[in-house]
Amino acid sequence: DYLNTLSIPQARQVLFLLVRISSTGSSRNVDDIHIITRKYLSHPSGKLKKLGVIGSCSLIQALSAEGETKAMEFVQKVSKQLAENPTLTALFYDEIASCIALGSVDTQTVTSIKEMFI
């Protein structure tokens, strides 16, 4: 709940760490991060929505390690939720592209993302 006081780069680092820590634990921890990101995505505040996008991309990185199906289901949910907001959609695409460029997304998931968006 203190993420909204951080800058976007700081929040990106915190969310990345939270997702990494939660993905090494039980699936309940990943579910908690999923709930937080969905909460932020549905919030009326623009900054919290941006945090939701950034958290979603971090979660996609972690889910792609578990398997392409889970990651793609989440990509589709986030894309659908952002469809009416072009600014957030662009941020989502940019964040996904950054994750792919860093090599932190599984190759099968990358292939599926390319097919989905092209």
PABA-439574 format. One record per residue (C-alpha): chain; residue number from 1; x, y, z. Coordinates in pm, 1 decimal, m for minus. Each point is the difference from the previous one (the first is absolute). Layout:
! residues N
<cadena:A, num:NUM, east:X, north:Y, up:Z>
...
//
This chain:
! residues 118
<cadena:A, num:1, east:0.0, north:0.0, up:0.0>
<cadena:A, num:2, east:301.7, north:230.1, up:20.7>
<cadena:A, num:3, east:86.3, north:m41.1, up:m366.0>
<cadena:A, num:4, east:m193.2, north:311.3, up:m95.6>
<cadena:A, num:5, east:255.6, north:213.0, up:188.0>
<cadena:A, num:6, east:287.2, north:m135.5, up:m211.4>
<cadena:A, num:7, east:110.3, north:122.0, up:m340.0>
<cadena:A, num:8, east:m76.4, north:m227.1, up:m295.7>
<cadena:A, num:9, east:360.2, north:m133.3, up:m26.5>
<cadena:A, num:10, east:9.5, north:m66.6, up:374.8>
<cadena:A, num:11, east:m338.2, north:m173.7, up:m13.7>
<cadena:A, num:12, east:121.7, north:m208.8, up:m295.1>
<cadena:A, num:13, east:291.9, north:m127.7, up:207.6>
<cadena:A, num:14, east:m217.8, north:m70.9, up:304.9>
<cadena:A, num:15, east:m263.1, north:m183.3, up:m203.8>
<cadena:A, num:16, east:266.0, north:m201.9, up:m179.9>
<cadena:A, num:17, east:147.6, north:m106.0, up:334.2>
<cadena:A, num:18, east:m339.7, north:m79.4, up:150.2>
<cadena:A, num:19, east:m91.3, north:m218.4, up:m295.4>
<cadena:A, num:20, east:336.8, north:m178.8, up:8.7>
<cadena:A, num:21, east:m30.9, north:m65.3, up:372.1>
<cadena:A, num:22, east:m360.8, north:m114.9, up:m27.4>
<cadena:A, num:23, east:69.4, north:m229.2, up:m295.4>
<cadena:A, num:24, east:254.1, north:m195.9, up:203.8>
<cadena:A, num:25, east:m258.1, north:m62.9, up:273.7>
<cadena:A, num:26, east:m345.2, north:m147.6, up:m9.1>
<cadena:A, num:27, east:m253.6, north:67.3, up:m272.8>
<cadena:A, num:28, east:m199.1, north:195.9, up:257.5>
<cadena:A, num:29, east:269.6, north:270.1, up:m6.4>
<cadena:A, num:30, east:m25.9, north:29.5, up:m378.3>
<cadena:A, num:31, east:m377.7, north:19.8, up:35.3>
<cadena:A, num:32, east:43.3, north:290.8, up:241.4>
<cadena:A, num:33, east:215.9, north:187.1, up:m252.2>
<cadena:A, num:34, east:m258.7, north:m77.1, up:m266.9>
<cadena:A, num:35, east:m273.0, north:149.6, up:218.3>
<cadena:A, num:36, east:206.4, north:311.7, up:67.3>
<cadena:A, num:37, east:72.7, north:59.5, up:m368.3>
<cadena:A, num:38, east:m365.8, north:m48.1, up:m96.3>
<cadena:A, num:39, east:m98.9, north:240.0, up:279.7>
<cadena:A, num:40, east:240.3, north:261.1, up:m134.0>
<cadena:A, num:41, east:m115.2, north:m51.6, up:m359.6>
<cadena:A, num:42, east:m361.8, north:63.6, up:97.1>
<cadena:A, num:43, east:74.9, north:306.2, up:217.1>
<cadena:A, num:44, east:m112.5, north:340.4, up:m134.5>
<cadena:A, num:45, east:340.0, north:160.2, up:72.2>
<cadena:A, num:46, east:227.2, north:15.6, up:m304.0>
<cadena:A, num:47, east:316.0, north:m57.6, up:203.2>
<cadena:A, num:48, east:m142.1, north:m311.3, up:165.5>
<cadena:A, num:49, east:m107.2, north:m132.0, up:m338.2>
<cadena:A, num:50, east:357.7, north:48.1, up:m122.2>
<cadena:A, num:51, east:121.2, north:m192.5, up:303.3>
<cadena:A, num:52, east:m248.5, north:m273.6, up:m89.0>
<cadena:A, num:53, east:143.5, north:m20.2, up:m351.8>
<cadena:A, num:54, east:355.4, north:m17.4, up:132.1>
<cadena:A, num:55, east:m95.8, north:m262.6, up:258.2>
<cadena:A, num:56, east:m180.3, north:m199.8, up:m266.9>
<cadena:A, num:57, east:310.0, north:m8.9, up:m216.5>
<cadena:A, num:58, east:209.1, north:m117.3, up:293.2>
<cadena:A, num:59, east:m257.8, north:m268.2, up:66.8>
<cadena:A, num:60, east:4.2, north:m106.5, up:m364.9>
<cadena:A, num:61, east:376.1, north:m51.0, up:27.7>
<cadena:A, num:62, east:m48.5, north:m228.9, up:298.3>
<cadena:A, num:63, east:m294.1, north:m186.0, up:m154.7>
<cadena:A, num:64, east:191.6, north:m62.7, up:m322.5>
<cadena:A, num:65, east:253.6, north:m197.7, up:202.2>
<cadena:A, num:66, east:m284.4, north:m226.0, up:116.2>
<cadena:A, num:67, east:m140.6, north:m47.1, up:m347.1>
<cadena:A, num:68, east:m117.5, north:187.3, up:m303.5>
<cadena:A, num:69, east:m370.9, north:m71.5, up:59.2>
<cadena:A, num:70, east:m26.8, north:179.2, up:336.7>
<cadena:A, num:71, east:198.5, north:296.5, up:m125.4>
<cadena:A, num:72, east:m208.1, north:36.7, up:m315.7>
<cadena:A, num:73, east:m327.8, north:m23.7, up:190.9>
<cadena:A, num:74, east:118.8, north:289.2, up:214.0>
<cadena:A, num:75, east:123.0, north:198.0, up:m303.9>
<cadena:A, num:76, east:m344.2, north:m36.6, up:m156.8>
<cadena:A, num:77, east:m178.2, north:110.0, up:319.2>
<cadena:A, num:78, east:218.4, north:308.3, up:35.7>
<cadena:A, num:79, east:m32.1, north:87.4, up:m370.1>
<cadena:A, num:80, east:m376.8, north:m25.5, up:20.3>
<cadena:A, num:81, east:m11.9, north:214.3, up:312.6>
<cadena:A, num:82, east:217.5, north:270.3, up:m160.9>
<cadena:A, num:83, east:m169.6, north:m6.3, up:m341.1>
<cadena:A, num:84, east:m190.9, north:325.8, up:55.0>
<cadena:A, num:85, east:303.4, north:197.1, up:117.4>
<cadena:A, num:86, east:256.6, north:53.5, up:m276.4>
<cadena:A, num:87, east:256.8, north:160.7, up:231.3>
<cadena:A, num:88, east:2.3, north:m295.3, up:238.6>
<cadena:A, num:89, east:m5.1, north:m243.8, up:m291.5>
<cadena:A, num:90, east:312.1, north:169.8, up:m138.9>
<cadena:A, num:91, east:164.4, north:m20.0, up:342.9>
<cadena:A, num:92, east:m90.2, north:m369.8, up:18.0>
<cadena:A, num:93, east:154.1, north:m66.2, up:m342.1>
<cadena:A, num:94, east:309.9, north:197.2, up:96.9>
<cadena:A, num:95, east:41.4, north:m187.0, up:328.2>
<cadena:A, num:96, east:m50.2, north:m338.4, up:m170.2>
<cadena:A, num:97, east:254.3, north:96.9, up:m267.4>
<cadena:A, num:98, east:248.5, north:96.6, up:271.9>
<cadena:A, num:99, east:m49.4, north:m333.6, up:175.6>
<cadena:A, num:100, east:52.4, north:m185.6, up:m326.5>
<cadena:A, num:101, east:309.8, north:207.2, up:m86.1>
<cadena:A, num:102, east:149.0, north:m84.7, up:339.8>
<cadena:A, num:103, east:m53.9, north:m368.5, up:m74.6>
<cadena:A, num:104, east:m211.4, north:m51.8, up:309.3>
<cadena:A, num:105, east:m297.6, north:m151.6, up:m182.6>
<cadena:A, num:106, east:m1.8, north:m363.4, up:m112.8>
<cadena:A, num:107, east:50.1, north:m44.1, up:m376.7>
<cadena:A, num:108, east:m329.2, north:m188.5, up:m44.7>
<cadena:A, num:109, east:m183.8, north:284.5, up:172.6>
<cadena:A, num:110, east:179.9, north:252.6, up:m221.1>
<cadena:A, num:111, east:m115.2, north:m187.2, up:m308.3>
<cadena:A, num:112, east:m359.2, north:m3.8, up:125.3>
<cadena:A, num:113, east:12.4, north:371.0, up:84.6>
<cadena:A, num:114, east:126.4, north:78.4, up:m350.9>
<cadena:A, num:115, east:m283.1, north:m202.3, up:m153.1>
<cadena:A, num:116, east:m254.2, north:171.9, up:221.5>
<cadena:A, num:117, east:107.3, north:355.5, up:m78.4>
<cadena:A, num:118, east:97.4, north:m32.2, up:m365.6>
//
